Amino acid sequence: MKTKHEKPRFCLEVAPAPCVLVLFGGTGDLARRKLIPSLFQLHMRELLHATSRIVGCGRSVHDNVSFRALIASALPSERQEDRDSFLARISYVQTTETDPLSFLRLAAHLDVLDRLETPSPFNRLYYLAVPSSSYQPIITRLADTGLLKEPDANFAWRHLLLEKPFGSDTASAEDLDAFLQKHVREDQVFRIDHYLGKDTVQNILILRFANILFEPVWNARYIDHVQITVAEKLGVEHRAGYYEQAGLLRDMFQNHLLEMLALIGMEPPTAFSADAIHSEKLALIRAIRAFPVKELHTCAVRGQYVAGSDHPGYREEQGVNPLSTVETFAAMKLWIDTPRWYNVPFYLRSGKRLSDRASTITLVFKPSPYTLFGDAAPDSLVLKVQPDEGMRLHLQAKRPGPKLCMGELPLAFNYADLDDELDAPDAYARLLLDAMLHDHTLFVRNETISAAWHLFTPILDAWRDDPDACPLYTYPAGSDGPTAAADLLARDGRAWCPLT
């Protein structure tokens, strides 16, 4: 038995070799809110090599001093010497994809960094924290300038890290993949879904396959249904331009929710390796039954928030078309055609401006076959992805008092309650570290993206071409979504788990 201070197995982090992280969109919102703070975490945990460097790139005019001042405002209030040592890693090169000379300046700057510290070139990670419309122009410039070349197996690697969305439908995703294949190998590409970096999501495989308590009952014999929810209290905020093009289904279902579903539903991989895990995830997604496009109303609900709870409606948000039919909420029922999940419905929902912020995966078990204590609520396992990462197992147990005082009691833990020695990098820091370690386990591959778009593109087409077949319901801002979403489960004799 482990003592309180004994470290669990496999908990040693591996620091990557010297690397230059080239951050396109270095002055943007994502860089300031997420990426720079996450890199600072790695710096503070000594998970960045002492000689590793960060190069910001963008269209804005900056020199090293002004860019470091901009970055400094995004750092937490740690000791000044820690902030200074981190900022010393950072430089800036103004780049514009329409200006090939700016990429020649970037190449020259990277060559200088190579010669400063080591006799051999650094590894390079190009992070494209930019709109997806800029992917192809930037990658083309990188390729034309020779910045993506890996001349031989012993040469430093060149990685591309791409933010979602990876296309907007089947055709555009295939076009993007064909473009990438012209310039880089698949193993050079890291497609990021930050949900996969969260501890609770990573814990799914360990929970399932390392515990005899769960694996035998993780199937249709014992599980009644599964719910996956990603709810947000915020509206579209500053993302109206993107959201008007994407909508909720593209923004959440094709990536975050489907990736979590794949981890919940996949078969055991043959090994804990990136290739084995990706193979099983792909097989699971391909086993999802195609949606009945002619009867979408039976399995899909879409909605849009209207004014309520002191918040404006979606159409009143800045930058939104006042006649917009873009969905800000979606709920779906789907089936997985494998023996493990025969006749087990999976319910997925996500929305903006809901009553609470919550990302959860809930497995609801079938009722006990014994009626000794009469009807009782079924057991359930809730994996909390955010905001409070952890898990709760809801069981029937005796409450204090009369001898038959039975009720639901939880067994629970939160990651935040664990010792400081287990303090881990956040989701973006984890994924940045893995990309520098050439570990694809927590990233998304092209085949998975293609399978996901083949599943959801027919729904998007139907909503566009025949909107009356699946109406756009409204729901008040601050509510739990449209009543039609509740009806989706009520028709099956079930109900959504509360958001709170």
TATA-V920729 format. One record per backbone hydrogen bond with DSSP energy under -0.5 kcal/mol. CO is the residue of the C=O (numbers start at 1). NH is the residue of the N-H. E is the energy in kcal/mol with one decimal. If there is no record, write none. Layout:
# TATA-V920729
co-><CO | CO>
nh-><NH | NH>
e-><E | E>
This chain:
# TATA-V920729
co-><3 | 8 | 11 | 13 | 18 | 19 | 19 | 20 | 20 | 21 | 21 | 22 | 22 | 23 | 23 | 24 | 25 | 28 | 29 | 30 | 30 | 31 | 34 | 35 | 36 | 37 | 38 | 39 | 40 | 41 | 42 | 42 | 43 | 47 | 49 | 53 | 54 | 54 | 55 | 56 | 57 | 57 | 58 | 60 | 63 | 64 | 65 | 66 | 67 | 68 | 69 | 70 | 71 | 72 | 76 | 79 | 79 | 80 | 81 | 82 | 83 | 84 | 86 | 87 | 89 | 91 | 93 | 96 | 98 | 99 | 99 | 100 | 100 | 101 | 102 | 103 | 104 | 105 | 106 | 107 | 108 | 109 | 110 | 111 | 112 | 113 | 114 | 123 | 124 | 124 | 125 | 125 | 126 | 126 | 127 | 127 | 128 | 128 | 131 | 132 | 132 | 134 | 135 | 136 | 137 | 138 | 139 | 140 | 141 | 142 | 142 | 143 | 146 | 152 | 157 | 159 | 160 | 160 | 161 | 162 | 165 | 169 | 170 | 171 | 172 | 173 | 174 | 175 | 176 | 177 | 178 | 179 | 179 | 180 | 180 | 185 | 186 | 188 | 189 | 190 | 190 | 191 | 192 | 193 | 194 | 195 | 198 | 199 | 200 | 201 | 202 | 202 | 203 | 204 | 205 | 206 | 211 | 211 | 212 | 214 | 214 | 215 | 217 | 219 | 219 | 222 | 224 | 225 | 226 | 227 | 228 | 229 | 230 | 231 | 232 | 234 | 236 | 237 | 239 | 240 | 241 | 242 | 242 | 243 | 246 | 247 | 248 | 248 | 249 | 249 | 252 | 253 | 255 | 256 | 257 | 258 | 259 | 260 | 261 | 262 | 271 | 273 | 274 | 275 | 276 | 277 | 278 | 279 | 280 | 281 | 282 | 283 | 284 | 285 | 287 | 291 | 292 | 293 | 295 | 296 | 296 | 299 | 301 | 302 | 303 | 303 | 304 | 305 | 306 | 308 | 311 | 313 | 314 | 317 | 321 | 327 | 328 | 329 | 330 | 331 | 332 | 334 | 335 | 335 | 336 | 338 | 339 | 340 | 341 | 343 | 345 | 345 | 346 | 346 | 347 | 348 | 349 | 350 | 351 | 353 | 353 | 356 | 358 | 359 | 359 | 360 | 361 | 362 | 362 | 363 | 363 | 364 | 364 | 371 | 379 | 380 | 380 | 381 | 381 | 382 | 382 | 383 | 383 | 384 | 386 | 387 | 389 | 389 | 390 | 391 | 392 | 392 | 393 | 393 | 394 | 395 | 397 | 402 | 404 | 405 | 407 | 409 | 410 | 411 | 413 | 414 | 415 | 419 | 420 | 426 | 427 | 428 | 429 | 430 | 431 | 432 | 433 | 434 | 435 | 438 | 440 | 444 | 445 | 446 | 447 | 448 | 449 | 450 | 451 | 452 | 453 | 456 | 456 | 457 | 458 | 459 | 460 | 461 | 462 | 466 | 467 | 468 | 471 | 471 | 473 | 475 | 476 | 479 | 482 | 482 | 483 | 484 | 485 | 486 | 486 | 487 | 489 | 489 | 490>
nh-><6 | 11 | 13 | 15 | 123 | 21 | 53 | 22 | 125 | 23 | 55 | 24 | 127 | 26 | 57 | 129 | 28 | 32 | 33 | 34 | 35 | 36 | 38 | 39 | 40 | 41 | 42 | 43 | 44 | 45 | 47 | 48 | 46 | 16 | 52 | 21 | 56 | 91 | 23 | 93 | 25 | 26 | 95 | 62 | 67 | 68 | 69 | 70 | 71 | 72 | 73 | 73 | 74 | 75 | 78 | 82 | 83 | 84 | 85 | 86 | 87 | 88 | 89 | 90 | 54 | 56 | 58 | 99 | 100 | 102 | 103 | 103 | 104 | 105 | 106 | 107 | 108 | 109 | 110 | 111 | 112 | 113 | 114 | 115 | 116 | 117 | 118 | 20 | 126 | 159 | 22 | 127 | 128 | 161 | 24 | 129 | 130 | 163 | 134 | 135 | 136 | 138 | 139 | 140 | 141 | 142 | 143 | 144 | 145 | 147 | 148 | 146 | 149 | 155 | 124 | 126 | 162 | 190 | 128 | 192 | 167 | 173 | 174 | 175 | 176 | 177 | 178 | 179 | 180 | 181 | 182 | 182 | 183 | 183 | 184 | 188 | 189 | 160 | 191 | 162 | 192 | 444 | 164 | 196 | 197 | 198 | 202 | 203 | 204 | 204 | 205 | 206 | 207 | 208 | 209 | 210 | 214 | 215 | 216 | 217 | 218 | 218 | 219 | 222 | 223 | 366 | 345 | 364 | 347 | 362 | 349 | 360 | 351 | 358 | 354 | 353 | 239 | 240 | 243 | 244 | 245 | 245 | 246 | 247 | 250 | 251 | 252 | 253 | 253 | 254 | 257 | 258 | 259 | 260 | 261 | 262 | 263 | 264 | 265 | 266 | 273 | 277 | 278 | 279 | 280 | 281 | 282 | 283 | 284 | 285 | 286 | 287 | 287 | 288 | 337 | 293 | 295 | 296 | 298 | 299 | 300 | 333 | 331 | 473 | 328 | 329 | 475 | 314 | 477 | 311 | 308 | 316 | 317 | 320 | 324 | 248 | 352 | 303 | 350 | 301 | 348 | 346 | 289 | 337 | 338 | 341 | 342 | 220 | 344 | 345 | 226 | 347 | 334 | 348 | 228 | 332 | 230 | 330 | 232 | 478 | 479 | 358 | 231 | 385 | 386 | 229 | 383 | 227 | 364 | 365 | 381 | 224 | 225 | 374 | 365 | 382 | 394 | 363 | 383 | 384 | 392 | 361 | 385 | 390 | 359 | 389 | 415 | 416 | 384 | 413 | 382 | 394 | 395 | 411 | 380 | 409 | 407 | 405 | 406 | 399 | 397 | 395 | 412 | 393 | 391 | 417 | 418 | 422 | 423 | 430 | 431 | 432 | 433 | 434 | 435 | 436 | 437 | 439 | 438 | 440 | 443 | 191 | 449 | 450 | 451 | 452 | 453 | 454 | 455 | 456 | 457 | 459 | 460 | 461 | 462 | 463 | 464 | 465 | 466 | 469 | 470 | 471 | 302 | 473 | 304 | 306 | 479 | 355 | 485 | 486 | 487 | 488 | 489 | 489 | 490 | 491 | 492 | 494 | 493>
e-><-1.2 | -0.9 | -0.6 | -0.5 | -1.5 | -0.6 | -1.8 | -0.7 | -2.3 | -0.7 | -2.8 | -0.9 | -2.7 | -0.8 | -2.7 | -1.8 | -1.9 | -1.9 | -2.8 | -2.4 | -1.8 | -3.0 | -1.9 | -2.7 | -2.3 | -1.7 | -1.9 | -2.3 | -2.7 | -1.8 | -3.3 | -0.6 | -1.5 | -0.7 | -1.8 | -2.6 | -0.6 | -2.0 | -3.0 | -2.5 | -1.5 | -2.5 | -2.0 | -0.6 | -2.4 | -2.3 | -1.8 | -1.9 | -2.6 | -2.5 | -0.9 | -0.5 | -2.1 | -1.3 | -2.2 | -0.6 | -2.0 | -2.9 | -2.1 | -1.8 | -2.7 | -1.7 | -1.7 | -1.5 | -2.0 | -2.9 | -0.8 | -2.5 | -0.6 | -1.1 | -0.7 | -0.6 | -1.3 | -2.0 | -1.6 | -2.4 | -2.2 | -2.3 | -2.5 | -2.2 | -1.9 | -2.0 | -2.0 | -1.6 | -1.2 | -1.0 | -1.3 | -2.7 | -0.5 | -2.7 | -2.6 | -0.8 | -0.6 | -3.0 | -2.3 | -1.2 | -1.4 | -0.9 | -2.4 | -1.3 | -0.5 | -2.1 | -2.9 | -2.5 | -2.0 | -2.6 | -2.6 | -2.8 | -1.9 | -2.4 | -0.6 | -1.4 | -0.8 | -1.7 | -2.0 | -3.1 | -0.5 | -3.1 | -2.8 | -2.7 | -1.0 | -2.2 | -2.1 | -2.2 | -2.3 | -2.2 | -2.4 | -2.2 | -2.5 | -2.2 | -0.8 | -1.0 | -0.6 | -1.4 | -2.8 | -1.4 | -1.4 | -2.8 | -0.5 | -2.5 | -0.6 | -2.1 | -0.6 | -2.2 | -1.3 | -1.5 | -2.4 | -2.1 | -0.5 | -1.1 | -0.6 | -0.7 | -3.3 | -2.4 | -2.7 | -2.0 | -1.3 | -1.8 | -0.6 | -1.5 | -0.6 | -1.1 | -1.8 | -1.2 | -2.5 | -3.1 | -0.6 | -2.5 | -3.2 | -3.3 | -2.2 | -2.2 | -1.3 | -1.8 | -3.0 | -2.5 | -2.6 | -0.5 | -3.1 | -2.6 | -0.6 | -1.0 | -2.0 | -1.1 | -0.6 | -1.9 | -2.5 | -0.7 | -0.9 | -1.6 | -2.3 | -1.3 | -2.7 | -2.0 | -2.4 | -2.3 | -1.8 | -2.0 | -2.6 | -2.2 | -1.9 | -2.4 | -2.6 | -2.1 | -1.7 | -2.3 | -2.5 | -2.1 | -2.1 | -2.4 | -2.3 | -0.9 | -0.7 | -1.2 | -2.7 | -1.5 | -2.0 | -0.9 | -1.9 | -1.9 | -2.0 | -2.4 | -2.3 | -2.3 | -2.6 | -1.5 | -1.4 | -2.6 | -2.3 | -1.5 | -2.1 | -1.3 | -1.5 | -1.9 | -2.4 | -2.1 | -2.2 | -2.4 | -2.2 | -2.7 | -2.6 | -2.5 | -2.7 | -0.6 | -1.9 | -0.8 | -1.1 | -2.5 | -2.1 | -0.6 | -1.9 | -0.5 | -2.5 | -0.5 | -2.7 | -2.9 | -1.9 | -2.4 | -1.9 | -2.6 | -0.6 | -0.6 | -3.6 | -2.9 | -1.3 | -2.7 | -3.2 | -2.8 | -0.7 | -0.6 | -2.3 | -2.4 | -1.5 | -1.5 | -2.5 | -0.5 | -3.1 | -2.6 | -0.5 | -0.6 | -2.5 | -2.1 | -0.8 | -1.9 | -2.7 | -0.8 | -2.5 | -0.6 | -2.6 | -2.1 | -3.3 | -0.6 | -0.6 | -2.3 | -1.5 | -3.0 | -2.7 | -2.1 | -1.5 | -4.1 | -2.7 | -2.6 | -0.5 | -3.1 | -2.2 | -1.6 | -1.6 | -1.8 | -2.3 | -3.0 | -2.1 | -2.7 | -2.4 | -2.4 | -2.3 | -1.8 | -1.1 | -2.6 | -0.9 | -0.6 | -2.0 | -0.7 | -2.1 | -2.4 | -2.3 | -2.3 | -2.4 | -2.2 | -1.3 | -2.0 | -2.9 | -0.6 | -2.0 | -2.6 | -2.0 | -2.7 | -1.7 | -3.0 | -2.8 | -1.6 | -1.0 | -0.5 | -0.7 | -1.0 | -2.0 | -2.3 | -1.8 | -1.5 | -1.5 | -0.8 | -2.1 | -1.4 | -0.8 | -0.6 | -2.4 | -2.3 | -1.5 | -2.3 | -1.9>
